[in-house]
């Protein structure tokens, strides 16, 4: 897989429906966080677990967007967006298009 980053080929375990961006959804295991999630898709602060994708959490720093601990997770946001788009089911894609399409 020359030129392909590890996160691009990542697939969730069978039965796993967790949205790694929001942390919502059904897990097929008892892990709190996915032990197989590639680093390139991890958008949580390694220090306080603030979610840089959803901007949710309780960070101890004044501005999580300027925190030095969040530099790497912030750099993974585009990876996660691209991965979510590439792995979305056709049904979910159609549903999202229908919800975003203008009504006549």
N, CA, C and O atoms as a printed pandas DataFrame, in Angstrom:
     atom_number atom_name residue_name chain_id  residue_number  x_coord  y_coord  z_coord
0              1         N          UNK        A               1    0.836   -1.182    0.000
1              2        CA          UNK        A               1    0.000    0.000    0.000
2              3         C          UNK        A               1    0.885    1.251    0.000
3              4         O          UNK        A               1    0.911    2.013    0.966
4              5         N          UNK        A               2    1.578    1.433   -1.062
5              6        CA          UNK        A               2    2.461    2.582   -1.189
6              7         C          UNK        A               2    1.632    3.847   -1.344
7              8         O          UNK        A               2    0.690    3.888   -2.136
8              9         N          UNK        A               3    1.985    4.882   -0.583
9             10        CA          UNK        A               3    1.301    6.160   -0.659
10            11         C          UNK        A               3   -0.021    6.212    0.095
11            12         O          UNK        A               3   -0.708    7.232    0.056
12            13         N          UNK        A               4   -0.388    5.143    0.774
13            14        CA          UNK        A               4   -1.634    5.112    1.533
14            15         C          UNK        A               4   -1.282    5.126    3.014
15            16         O          UNK        A               4   -0.479    4.318    3.480
16            17         N          UNK        A               5   -1.881    6.035    3.735
17            18        CA          UNK        A               5   -1.629    6.097    5.161
18            19         C          UNK        A               5   -2.427    5.003    5.863
19            20         O          UNK        A               5   -3.458    4.557    5.359
20            21         N          UNK        A               6   -1.953    4.578    7.014
21            22        CA          UNK        A               6   -2.563    3.468    7.756
22            23         C          UNK        A               6   -4.050    3.706    8.028
23            24         O          UNK        A               6   -4.849    2.772    7.955
24            25         N          UNK        A               7   -4.421    4.933    8.338
25            26        CA          UNK        A               7   -5.814    5.211    8.681
26            27         C          UNK        A               7   -6.746    5.043    7.491
27            28         O          UNK        A               7   -7.936    4.782    7.672
28            29         N          UNK        A               8   -6.226    5.188    6.283
29            30        CA          UNK        A               8   -7.083    5.114    5.101
30            31         C          UNK        A               8   -7.653    3.713    4.879
31            32         O          UNK        A               8   -8.737    3.570    4.313
32            33         N          UNK        A               9   -6.940    2.690    5.315
33            34        CA          UNK        A               9   -7.416    1.326    5.154
34            35         C          UNK        A               9   -8.113    0.776    6.376
35            36         O          UNK        A               9   -8.493   -0.395    6.394
36            37         N          UNK        A              10   -8.290    1.597    7.402
37            38        CA          UNK        A              10   -8.887    1.139    8.654
38            39         C          UNK        A              10  -10.358    0.800    8.463
39            40         O          UNK        A              10  -11.111    1.552    7.845
40            41         N          UNK        A              11  -10.750   -0.337    9.001
41            42        CA          UNK        A              11  -12.154   -0.753    9.004
42            43         C          UNK        A              11  -12.538   -1.114   10.429
43            44         O          UNK        A              11  -11.756   -1.725   11.156
44            45         N          UNK        A              12  -13.732   -0.736   10.817
45            46        CA          UNK        A              12  -14.230   -1.072   12.145
46            47         C          UNK        A              12  -14.466   -2.570   12.253
47            48         O          UNK        A              12  -14.674   -3.259   11.254
48            49         N          UNK        A              13  -14.430   -3.049   13.472
49            50        CA          UNK        A              13  -14.695   -4.462   13.728
50            51         C          UNK        A              13  -16.140   -4.791   13.339
51            52         O          UNK        A              13  -17.001   -3.912   13.361
52            53         N          UNK        A              14  -16.408   -6.044   12.985
53            54        CA          UNK        A              14  -17.793   -6.433   12.679
54            55         C          UNK        A              14  -18.704   -6.129   13.865
55            56         O          UNK        A              14  -18.375   -6.437   15.011
56            57         N          UNK        A              15  -19.823   -5.538   13.583
57            58        CA          UNK        A              15  -20.800   -5.220   14.624
58            59         C          UNK        A              15  -20.562   -3.892   15.314
59            60         O          UNK        A              15  -21.412   -3.445   16.084
60            61         N          UNK        A              16  -19.437   -3.251   15.062
61            62        CA          UNK        A              16  -19.136   -1.966   15.701
62            63         C          UNK        A              16  -19.800   -0.838   14.915
63            64         O          UNK        A              16  -19.626   -0.717   13.702
64            65         N          UNK        A              17  -20.561   -0.018   15.632
65            66        CA          UNK        A              17  -21.239    1.111   14.989
66            67         C          UNK        A              17  -20.878    2.423   15.676
67            68         O          UNK        A              17  -21.641    3.387   15.615
68            69         N          UNK        A              18  -19.717    2.463   16.331
69            70        CA          UNK        A              18  -19.287    3.680   17.020
70            71         C          UNK        A              18  -18.839    4.712   16.003
71            72         O          UNK        A              18  -18.090    4.409   15.074
72            73         N          UNK        A              19  -19.304    5.924   16.189
73            74        CA          UNK        A              19  -18.854    7.052   15.380
74            75         C          UNK        A              19  -17.632    7.609   16.108
75            76         O          UNK        A              19  -17.761    8.195   17.182
76            77         N          UNK        A              20  -16.463    7.429   15.532
77            78        CA          UNK        A              20  -15.236    7.841   16.200
78            79         C          UNK        A              20  -15.106    9.353   16.324
79            80         O          UNK        A              20  -14.277    9.843   17.090
80            81         N          UNK        A              21  -15.904   10.083   15.589
81            82        CA          UNK        A              21  -15.890   11.537   15.712
82            83         C          UNK        A              21  -16.638   11.991   16.955
83            84         O          UNK        A              21  -16.207   12.912   17.648
84            85         N          UNK        A              22  -17.761   11.342   17.231
85            86        CA          UNK        A              22  -18.610   11.785   18.338
86            87         C          UNK        A              22  -18.586   10.849   19.545
87            88         O          UNK        A              22  -18.987   11.236   20.643
88            89         N          UNK        A              23  -18.115    9.617   19.341
89            90        CA          UNK        A              23  -18.114    8.636   20.426
90            91         C          UNK        A              23  -19.460    7.978   20.635
91            92         O          UNK        A              23  -19.626    7.188   21.565
92            93         N          UNK        A              24  -20.419    8.290   19.789
93            94        CA          UNK        A              24  -21.765    7.736   19.917
94            95         C          UNK        A              24  -21.892    6.468   19.080
95            96         O          UNK        A              24  -21.142    6.262   18.126
96            97         N          UNK        A              25  -22.837    5.634   19.447
97            98        CA          UNK        A              25  -23.107    4.420   18.690
98            99         C          UNK        A              25  -22.829    3.176   19.510
99           100         O          UNK        A              25  -22.241    3.234   20.590
100          101         N          UNK        A              26  -23.265    2.055   18.972
101          102        CA          UNK        A              26  -23.128    0.771   19.658
102          103         C          UNK        A              26  -21.748    0.174   19.412
103          104         O          UNK        A              26  -21.235    0.170   18.294
104          105         N          UNK        A              27  -21.169   -0.329   20.496
105          106        CA          UNK        A              27  -19.879   -1.013   20.420
106          107         C          UNK        A              27  -20.116   -2.517   20.355
107          108         O          UNK        A              27  -21.082   -3.029   20.921
108          109         N          UNK        A              28  -19.236   -3.209   19.668
109          110        CA          UNK        A              28  -19.329   -4.665   19.621
110          111         C          UNK        A              28  -18.344   -5.299   20.599
111          112         O          UNK        A              28  -18.171   -6.518   20.607
112          113         N          UNK        A              29  -17.703   -4.477   21.417
113          114        CA          UNK        A              29  -16.721   -4.966   22.381
114          115         C          UNK        A              29  -16.919   -4.239   23.709
115          116         O          UNK        A              29  -17.828   -3.422   23.851
116          117         N          UNK        A              30  -16.075   -4.541   24.658
117          118        CA          UNK        A              30  -16.186   -3.889   25.967
118          119         C          UNK        A              30  -15.079   -2.859   26.198
119          120         O          UNK        A              30  -14.901   -2.385   27.320
120          121         N          UNK        A              31  -14.347   -2.514   25.164
121          122        CA          UNK        A              31  -13.296   -1.505   25.293
122          123         C          UNK        A              31  -13.925   -0.127   25.446
123          124         O          UNK        A              31  -14.940    0.165   24.814
124          125         N          UNK        A              32  -13.342    0.710   26.266
125          126        CA          UNK        A              32  -13.818    2.081   26.398
126          127         C          UNK        A              32  -13.511    2.886   25.152
127          128         O          UNK        A              32  -14.342    3.656   24.672
128          129         N          UNK        A              33  -12.311    2.700   24.637
129          130        CA          UNK        A              33  -11.887    3.341   23.395
130          131         C          UNK        A              33  -11.333    2.250   22.493
131          132         O          UNK        A              33  -10.774    1.266   22.979
132          133         N          UNK        A              34  -11.479    2.412   21.214
133          134        CA          UNK        A              34  -11.039    1.390   20.269
134          135         C          UNK        A              34   -9.520    1.235   20.320
135          136         O          UNK        A              34   -8.790    2.191   20.058
136          137         N          UNK        A              35   -9.040    0.032   20.657
137          138        CA          UNK        A              35   -7.591   -0.174   20.701
138          139         C          UNK        A              35   -6.975   -0.264   19.307
139          140         O          UNK        A              35   -5.753   -0.224   19.170
140          141         N          UNK        A              36   -7.802   -0.385   18.277
141          142        CA          UNK        A              36   -7.306   -0.531   16.909
142          143         C          UNK        A              36   -7.360    0.764   16.108
143          144         O          UNK        A              36   -6.872    0.814   14.979
144          145         N          UNK        A              37   -7.944    1.803   16.676
145          146        CA          UNK        A              37   -8.075    3.076   15.962
146          147         C          UNK        A              37   -6.685    3.625   15.630
147          148         O          UNK        A              37   -5.886    3.870   16.534
148          149         N          UNK        A              38   -6.392    3.820   14.347
149          150        CA          UNK        A              38   -5.087    4.367   13.975
150          151         C          UNK        A              38   -4.894    5.774   14.540
151          152         O          UNK        A              38   -5.849    6.540   14.664
152          153         N          UNK        A              39   -3.671    6.095   14.873
153          154        CA          UNK        A              39   -3.357    7.406   15.444
154          155         C          UNK        A              39   -3.822    8.536   14.538
155          156         O          UNK        A              39   -4.225    9.593   15.023
156          157         N          UNK        A              40   -3.770    8.325   13.238
157          158        CA          UNK        A              40   -4.161    9.358   12.284
158          159         C          UNK        A              40   -5.641    9.709   12.302
159          160         O          UNK        A              40   -6.050   10.668   11.647
160          161         N          UNK        A              41   -6.461    8.947   13.046
161          162        CA          UNK        A              41   -7.892    9.241   13.170
162          163         C          UNK        A              41   -8.265    9.695   14.568
163          164         O          UNK        A              41   -9.423   10.023   14.824
164          165         N          UNK        A              42   -7.310    9.717   15.467
165          166        CA          UNK        A              42   -7.584   10.081   16.865
166          167         C          UNK        A              42   -7.628   11.601   17.003
167          168         O          UNK        A              42   -6.623   12.282   16.799
168          169         N          UNK        A              43   -8.801   12.124   17.350
169          170        CA          UNK        A              43   -8.993   13.571   17.482
170          171         C          UNK        A              43   -9.175   13.998   18.941
171          172         O          UNK        A              43   -9.638   15.106   19.212
172          173         N          UNK        A              44   -8.813   13.120   19.874
173          174        CA          UNK        A              44   -8.930   13.428   21.301
174          175         C          UNK        A              44   -7.593   13.887   21.864
175          176         O          UNK        A              44   -6.543   13.351   21.510
176          177         N          UNK        A              45   -7.640   14.877   22.738
177          178        CA          UNK        A              45   -6.437   15.355   23.400
178          179         C          UNK        A              45   -5.861   14.214   24.241
179          180         O          UNK        A              45   -6.601   13.584   24.996
180          181         N          UNK        A              46   -4.572   13.935   24.129
181          182        CA          UNK        A              46   -3.991   12.845   24.917
182          183         C          UNK        A              46   -3.906   13.180   26.399
183          184         O          UNK        A              46   -3.718   12.290   27.229
184          185         N          UNK        A              47   -4.041   14.438   26.730
185          186        CA          UNK        A              47   -3.918   14.873   28.120
186          187         C          UNK        A              47   -5.268   14.871   28.845
187          188         O          UNK        A              47   -5.378   14.333   29.947
188          189         N          UNK        A              48   -6.288   15.466   28.236
189          190        CA          UNK        A              48   -7.589   15.617   28.920
190          191         C          UNK        A              48   -8.755   14.957   28.175
191          192         O          UNK        A              48   -9.880   14.965   28.675
192          193         N          UNK        A              49   -8.510   14.386   26.989
193          194        CA          UNK        A              49   -9.514   13.699   26.157
194          195         C          UNK        A              49  -10.552   14.651   25.553
195          196         O          UNK        A              49  -11.640   14.216   25.175
196          197         N          UNK        A              50  -10.226   15.945   25.459
197          198        CA          UNK        A              50  -11.094   16.899   24.774
198          199         C          UNK        A              50  -11.221   16.461   23.318
199          200         O          UNK        A              50  -10.228   16.081   22.698
200          201         N          UNK        A              51  -12.438   16.511   22.765
201          202        CA          UNK        A              51  -12.700   16.091   21.397
202          203         C          UNK        A              51  -12.585   17.310   20.478
203          204         O          UNK        A              51  -13.425   18.209   20.529
204          205         N          UNK        A              52  -11.555   17.339   19.647
205          206        CA          UNK        A              52  -11.329   18.475   18.754
206          207         C          UNK        A              52  -12.241   18.436   17.530
207          208         O          UNK        A              52  -12.387   19.447   16.842
208          209         N          UNK        A              53  -12.850   17.299   17.249
209          210        CA          UNK        A              53  -13.786   17.211   16.130
210          211         C          UNK        A              53  -15.110   17.858   16.508
211          212         O          UNK        A              53  -15.658   18.654   15.746
212          213         N          UNK        A              54  -15.622   17.517   17.682
213          214        CA          UNK        A              54  -16.910   18.049   18.120
214          215         C          UNK        A              54  -16.760   19.301   18.986
215          216         O          UNK        A              54  -17.734   20.003   19.257
216          217         N          UNK        A              55  -15.525   19.568   19.412
217          218        CA          UNK        A              55  -15.225   20.684   20.326
218          219         C          UNK        A              55  -15.978   20.502   21.640
219          220         O          UNK        A              55  -16.477   21.469   22.217
220          221         N          UNK        A              56  -16.055   19.264   22.105
221          222        CA          UNK        A              56  -16.731   18.953   23.357
222          223         C          UNK        A              56  -15.737   18.378   24.356
223          224         O          UNK        A              56  -14.797   17.674   23.988
224          225         N          UNK        A              57  -15.958   18.685   25.593
225          226        CA          UNK        A              57  -15.115   18.181   26.666
226          227         C          UNK        A              57  -14.924   19.251   27.715
227          228         O          UNK        A              57  -15.539   20.316   27.663
228          229         N          UNK        A              58  -14.078   18.959   28.649
229          230        CA          UNK        A              58  -13.820   19.881   29.741
230          231         C          UNK        A              58  -12.314   20.084   29.877
231          232         O          UNK        A              58  -11.701   19.574   30.815
232          233         N          UNK        A              59  -11.711   20.831   28.939
233          234        CA          UNK        A              59  -10.255   20.986   28.963
234          235         C          UNK        A              59   -9.792   21.902   30.108
235          236         O          UNK        A              59  -10.470   22.877   30.434
236          237         N          UNK        A              60   -8.654   21.594   30.709
237          238        CA          UNK        A              60   -8.130   22.446   31.763
238          239         C          UNK        A              60   -7.474   23.721   31.215
239          240         O          UNK        A              60   -7.268   24.683   31.955
240          241         N          UNK        A              61   -7.150   23.723   29.926
241          242        CA          UNK        A              61   -6.496   24.896   29.338
242          243         C          UNK        A              61   -7.553   25.957   28.980
243          244         O          UNK        A              61   -8.730   25.642   28.806
244          245         N          UNK        A              62   -7.115   27.199   28.877
245          246        CA          UNK        A              62   -8.040   28.292   28.561
246          247         C          UNK        A              62   -8.623   28.185   27.157
247          248         O          UNK        A              62   -9.817   28.408   26.956
248          249         N          UNK        A              63   -7.779   27.844   26.189
249          250        CA          UNK        A              63   -8.223   27.754   24.805
250          251         C          UNK        A              63   -7.696   26.455   24.200
251          252         O          UNK        A              63   -6.517   26.380   23.857
252          253         N          UNK        A              64   -8.538   25.432   24.061
253          254        CA          UNK        A              64   -8.074   24.151   23.535
254          255         C          UNK        A              64   -7.508   24.245   22.117
255          256         O          UNK        A              64   -6.708   23.400   21.713
256          257         N          UNK        A              65   -7.914   25.259   21.368
257          258        CA          UNK        A              65   -7.383   25.403   20.012
258          259         C          UNK        A              65   -5.941   25.904   19.993
259          260         O          UNK        A              65   -5.267   25.837   18.965
260          261         N          UNK        A              66   -5.477   26.403   21.126
261          262        CA          UNK        A              66   -4.099   26.880   21.220
262          263         C          UNK        A              66   -3.223   25.982   22.087
263          264         O          UNK        A              66   -2.013   26.191   22.172
264          265         N          UNK        A              67   -3.819   24.996   22.724
265          266        CA          UNK        A              67   -3.098   24.110   23.629
266          267         C          UNK        A              67   -2.071   23.275   22.866
267          268         O          UNK        A              67   -2.378   22.702   21.820
268          269         N          UNK        A              68   -0.861   23.213   23.395
269          270        CA          UNK        A              68    0.206   22.457   22.731
270          271         C          UNK        A              68   -0.070   20.955   22.717
271          272         O          UNK        A              68    0.408   20.255   21.825
272          273         N          UNK        A              69   -0.826   20.450   23.680
273          274        CA          UNK        A              69   -1.141   19.020   23.725
274          275         C          UNK        A              69   -2.094   18.623   22.593
275          276         O          UNK        A              69   -2.165   17.450   22.224
276          277         N          UNK        A              70   -2.814   19.582   22.051
277          278        CA          UNK        A              70   -3.799   19.282   21.018
278          279         C          UNK        A              70   -3.314   19.438   19.598
279          280         O          UNK        A              70   -4.088   19.244   18.661
280          281         N          UNK        A              71   -2.056   19.783   19.409
281          282        CA          UNK        A              71   -1.551   20.015   18.051
282          283         C          UNK        A              71   -1.721   18.787   17.155
283          284         O          UNK        A              71   -2.206   18.901   16.030
284          285         N          UNK        A              72   -1.329   17.634   17.643
285          286        CA          UNK        A              72   -1.430   16.423   16.826
286          287         C          UNK        A              72   -2.883   16.000   16.597
287          288         O          UNK        A              72   -3.261   15.755   15.451
288          289         N          UNK        A              73   -3.716   15.905   17.647
289          290        CA          UNK        A              73   -5.119   15.539   17.391
290          291         C          UNK        A              73   -5.828   16.523   16.448
291          292         O          UNK        A              73   -6.653   16.108   15.634
292          293         N          UNK        A              74   -5.518   17.800   16.551
293          294        CA          UNK        A              74   -6.134   18.777   15.629
294          295         C          UNK        A              74   -5.727   18.482   14.189
295          296         O          UNK        A              74   -6.510   18.708   13.266
296          297         N          UNK        A              75   -4.514   17.983   13.991
297          298        CA          UNK        A              75   -4.047   17.678   12.633
298          299         C          UNK        A              75   -4.744   16.444   12.056
299          300         O          UNK        A              75   -4.629   16.186   10.858
300          301         N          UNK        A              76   -5.459   15.682   12.876
301          302        CA          UNK        A              76   -6.145   14.476   12.423
302          303         C          UNK        A              76   -7.600   14.728   12.029
303          304         O          UNK        A              76   -8.261   13.823   11.518
304          305         N          UNK        A              77   -8.100   15.915   12.251
305          306        CA          UNK        A              77   -9.515   16.201   11.976
306          307         C          UNK        A              77   -9.860   15.968   10.507
307          308         O          UNK        A              77  -10.876   15.339   10.213
308          309         N          UNK        A              78   -9.053   16.452    9.592
309          310        CA          UNK        A              78   -9.338   16.247    8.166
310          311         C          UNK        A              78   -9.270   14.771    7.801
311          312         O          UNK        A              78  -10.059   14.301    6.981
312          313         N          UNK        A              79   -8.329   14.027    8.402
313          314        CA          UNK        A              79   -8.247   12.581    8.161
314          315         C          UNK        A              79   -9.553   11.916    8.552
315          316         O          UNK        A              79  -10.092   11.108    7.795
316          317         N          UNK        A              80  -10.069   12.249    9.734
317          318        CA          UNK        A              80  -11.301   11.636   10.222
318          319         C          UNK        A              80  -12.482   11.998    9.331
319          320         O          UNK        A              80  -13.333   11.151    9.061
320          321         N          UNK        A              81  -12.543   13.226    8.879
321          322        CA          UNK        A              81  -13.626   13.628    7.965
322          323         C          UNK        A              81  -13.571   12.808    6.678
323          324         O          UNK        A              81  -14.594   12.305    6.211
324          325         N          UNK        A              82  -12.380   12.676    6.112
325          326        CA          UNK        A              82  -12.227   11.924    4.859
326          327         C          UNK        A              82  -12.546   10.442    5.079
327          328         O          UNK        A              82  -13.185    9.813    4.235
328          329         N          UNK        A              83  -12.106    9.888    6.202
329          330        CA          UNK        A              83  -12.373    8.481    6.500
330          331         C          UNK        A              83  -13.868    8.239    6.668
331          332         O          UNK        A              83  -14.401    7.256    6.153
332          333         N          UNK        A              84  -14.541    9.126    7.383
333          334        CA          UNK        A              84  -15.991    8.980    7.597
334          335         C          UNK        A              84  -16.730    9.021    6.264
335          336         O          UNK        A              84  -17.644    8.231    6.028
336          337         N          UNK        A              85  -16.331    9.940    5.400
337          338        CA          UNK        A              85  -16.980   10.064    4.098
338          339         C          UNK        A              85  -16.736    8.809    3.254
339          340         O          UNK        A              85  -17.652    8.329    2.586
340          341         N          UNK        A              86  -15.538    8.286    3.278
341          342        CA          UNK        A              86  -15.186    7.121    2.471
342          343         C          UNK        A              86  -15.837    5.837    2.973
343          344         O          UNK        A              86  -16.075    4.924    2.182
344          345         N          UNK        A              87  -16.129    5.749    4.257
345          346        CA          UNK        A              87  -16.665    4.510    4.816
346          347         C          UNK        A              87  -18.161    4.572    5.089
347          348         O          UNK        A              87  -18.742    3.600    5.573
348          349         N          UNK        A              88  -18.772    5.676    4.793
349          350        CA          UNK        A              88  -20.210    5.814    5.018
350          351         C          UNK        A              88  -20.979    4.847    4.119
351          352         O          UNK        A              88  -20.641    4.673    2.948
352          353         N          UNK        A              89  -21.991    4.236    4.666
353          354        CA          UNK        A              89  -22.801    3.302    3.879
354          355         C          UNK        A              89  -23.567    4.068    2.806
355          356         O          UNK        A              89  -23.851    5.253    2.979
356          357         N          UNK        A              90  -23.904    3.406    1.701
357          358        CA          UNK        A              90  -24.687    4.084    0.662
358          359         C          UNK        A              90  -26.015    4.623    1.190
359          360         O          UNK        A              90  -26.475    5.680    0.757
360          361         N          UNK        A              91  -26.635    3.891    2.133
361          362        CA          UNK        A              91  -27.903    4.347    2.698
362          363         C          UNK        A              91  -27.703    5.645    3.490
363          364         O          UNK        A              91  -28.506    6.573    3.396
364          365         N          UNK        A              92  -26.618    5.691    4.270
365          366        CA          UNK        A              92  -26.336    6.889    5.064
366          367         C          UNK        A              92  -26.018    8.067    4.147
367          368         O          UNK        A              92  -26.422    9.198    4.420
368          369         N          UNK        A              93  -25.299    7.802    3.067
369          370        CA          UNK        A              93  -24.972    8.872    2.121
370          371         C          UNK        A              93  -26.237    9.433    1.478
371          372         O          UNK        A              93  -26.386   10.647    1.343
372          373         N          UNK        A              94  -27.152    8.538    1.080
373          374        CA          UNK        A              94  -28.409    9.001    0.475
374          375         C          UNK        A              94  -29.235    9.786    1.487
375          376         O          UNK        A              94  -29.837   10.804    1.147
376          377         N          UNK        A              95  -29.264    9.318    2.717
377          378        CA          UNK        A              95  -30.024   10.002    3.762
378          379         C          UNK        A              95  -29.457   11.396    4.013
379          380         O          UNK        A              95  -30.209   12.356    4.177
380          381         N          UNK        A              96  -28.129   11.504    4.043
381          382        CA          UNK        A              96  -27.486   12.806    4.279
382          383         C          UNK        A              96  -27.752   13.741    3.107
383          384         O          UNK        A              96  -27.993   14.933    3.302
384          385         N          UNK        A              97  -27.710   13.202    1.888
385          386        CA          UNK        A              97  -28.001   14.036    0.726
386          387         C          UNK        A              97  -29.441   14.535    0.761
387          388         O          UNK        A              97  -29.712   15.700    0.469
388          389         N          UNK        A              98  -30.355   13.648    1.120
389          390        CA          UNK        A              98  -31.776   14.024    1.176
390          391         C          UNK        A              98  -32.004   15.087    2.236
391          392         O          UNK        A              98  -32.782   16.017    2.022
392          393         N          UNK        A              99  -31.345   14.965    3.366
393          394        CA          UNK        A              99  -31.514   15.928    4.443
394          395         C          UNK        A              99  -30.933   17.291    4.079
395          396         O          UNK        A              99  -31.425   18.327    4.525
396          397         N          UNK        A             100  -29.879   17.277    3.260
397          398        CA          UNK        A             100  -29.225   18.543    2.904
398          399         C          UNK        A             100  -29.708   19.131    1.613
399          400         O          UNK        A             100  -29.348   20.257    1.269
400          401         N          UNK        A             101  -30.522   18.388    0.885
401          402        CA          UNK        A             101  -30.957   18.895   -0.411
402          403         C          UNK        A             101  -32.124   19.856   -0.239
403          404         O          UNK        A             101  -32.970   19.655    0.633
404          405         N          UNK        A             102  -32.176   20.883   -1.050
405          406        CA          UNK        A             102  -33.277   21.833   -0.961
406          407         C          UNK        A             102  -34.588   21.194   -1.400
407          408         O          UNK        A             102  -34.620   20.367   -2.311
408          409         N          UNK        A             103  -35.637   21.584   -0.754
409          410        CA          UNK        A             103  -36.959   21.072   -1.135
410          411         C          UNK        A             103  -37.601   22.042   -2.102
411          412         O          UNK        A             103  -37.412   23.254   -2.008
412          413         N          UNK        A             104  -38.362   21.492   -3.031
413          414        CA          UNK        A             104  -39.022   22.382   -4.012
414          415         C          UNK        A             104  -40.472   22.557   -3.735
415          416         O          UNK        A             104  -41.158   23.271   -4.467
